[in-house]
Amino acid sequence: MFGSIVVGTDGSDTAKEAVRQATVLAKSTGDELLVVSAYEPVPEGRLRSERRDTPEDLQWTINPREDVETTLEDASDSIGESGVKVQTFAREGDPADAILDVAEEQNAGLIVVGNKGMTGAKRFLLGSVPNKVSHHAPCSVLIIRTT
């Protein structure tokens, strides 16, 4: 139906709910799920320090993307169990930009984002990621309630 569906995750409970709902949708439509996670660069000094404190045979695992790669692996494993085809993308920088870039590069038909659990007076405003995505998306956007 959409060809591919992009969903972002940072490993939080609300992001996991967005991934879960995107998985259900992808399974029902037969579409591929493209999971995106953004990360901030880690200073090289901190990486060197962590490598010094790590056994030599494991030092290769210390890299600026290690946390985001774990987040993506967890999401991919969960999605894969449902039988949905999945690809993962780790991108440096702003989460909304990462989602938008992958959607454009992969010619996605849909982006799924969570509303980020707004409450009170803020419930009428979207969080920064869904707000930016909804205004700049190259395709349709589905904003789901994640709380």
C-alpha positions in Angstrom: 0.0 0.0 0.0 2.7 2.6 1.1 5.7 0.7 -0.2 7.6 1.5 3.0 6.8 3.1 6.3 9.3 5.1 8.3 9.2 5.2 12.1 11.6 6.7 14.6 12.7 5.4 17.9 14.9 6.5 20.8 14.1 3.4 22.9 11.7 5.2 25.2 8.3 3.6 26.1 6.4 6.1 23.9 8.8 5.4 20.9 8.3 1.6 21.5 4.6 2.1 21.2 5.0 4.0 18.0 7.1 1.2 16.6 4.6 -1.4 17.8 1.7 0.4 16.1 3.8 1.0 12.9 4.6 -2.8 12.9 0.9 -3.7 13.1 0.2 -1.3 10.2 3.1 -2.6 8.1 2.0 -6.2 8.7 -1.5 -5.5 7.6 -0.4 -3.6 4.5 2.6 -5.8 3.6 4.9 -2.8 3.6 8.5 -2.7 4.7 9.3 -0.9 8.0 12.2 1.6 8.0 13.3 2.3 11.6 15.3 5.4 12.3 17.2 6.5 15.4 19.3 9.6 15.8 22.3 10.2 18.0 24.5 13.0 19.1 28.2 12.8 18.4 30.3 11.6 21.3 33.6 13.6 21.8 36.6 11.6 20.7 38.3 12.2 24.1 35.5 10.3 25.9 35.7 7.5 23.4 39.5 7.1 24.0 38.9 7.1 27.7 36.2 4.4 27.5 38.5 2.3 25.2 41.3 2.5 27.8 39.0 1.0 30.4 37.8 -1.8 28.1 39.5 -5.1 27.4 41.5 -5.0 24.2 39.3 -7.6 22.4 36.2 -5.5 23.0 37.5 -2.0 22.2 36.1 -2.1 18.7 32.6 -2.0 20.3 33.2 1.5 21.7 32.0 3.9 19.0 29.8 7.1 18.8 26.8 5.0 17.6 26.9 2.1 20.1 23.8 3.2 22.1 21.7 3.9 19.0 22.8 0.6 17.4 21.5 -1.3 20.4 18.2 0.6 20.3 17.9 -0.2 16.6 18.8 -3.9 17.1 16.1 -4.2 19.9 13.5 -2.6 17.6 14.5 -4.8 14.6 14.4 -8.0 16.6 10.9 -7.2 17.9 9.7 -6.2 14.4 11.3 -9.3 12.8 9.4 -11.6 15.1 6.2 -10.3 13.5 7.3 -11.3 10.1 7.6 -7.7 8.8 10.6 -6.8 6.6 12.7 -4.2 8.4 15.7 -2.0 7.7 17.4 0.2 10.3 19.1 3.6 10.0 21.3 5.3 12.5 21.7 9.0 11.8 23.8 11.7 13.5 21.9 14.8 14.4 18.3 16.0 15.0 15.7 13.2 15.3 13.1 14.9 13.1 15.7 15.6 10.4 16.9 12.0 10.5 13.3 10.7 10.0 12.7 13.2 7.2 16.0 12.4 5.5 15.3 8.6 5.5 11.8 9.1 4.3 13.0 11.2 1.4 16.0 9.0 0.5 14.0 5.8 0.6 10.9 7.3 -1.1 8.7 6.2 1.8 4.9 6.4 1.5 4.2 7.0 5.1 5.9 8.3 8.3 4.6 7.2 11.7 5.4 9.3 14.7 4.0 9.4 18.2 2.5 12.5 19.8 5.0 12.2 22.7 2.4 12.0 25.4 1.3 15.7 25.8 -1.0 16.5 28.8 -2.9 19.4 30.1 -2.8 22.6 28.0 0.1 21.2 26.0 -2.1 18.4 24.7 -3.1 20.8 21.9 0.5 21.2 20.8 2.6 18.5 19.3 6.1 17.6 20.5 9.0 19.1 18.5 9.6 15.9 16.5 6.1 15.2 15.3 5.5 18.9 14.7 8.6 19.3 12.5 7.9 16.0 10.7 4.2 16.9 10.0 5.3 20.3 8.5 8.2 19.0 6.3 7.4 15.4 5.4 7.8 14.3 1.7 4.9 11.9 2.2 1.8 11.2 4.4 2.2 11.3 8.2 0.3 9.3 10.8 0.6 10.8 14.3 -0.5 8.2 16.8 -1.3 8.5 20.5 1.5 6.8 22.4 0.2 7.2 25.9 
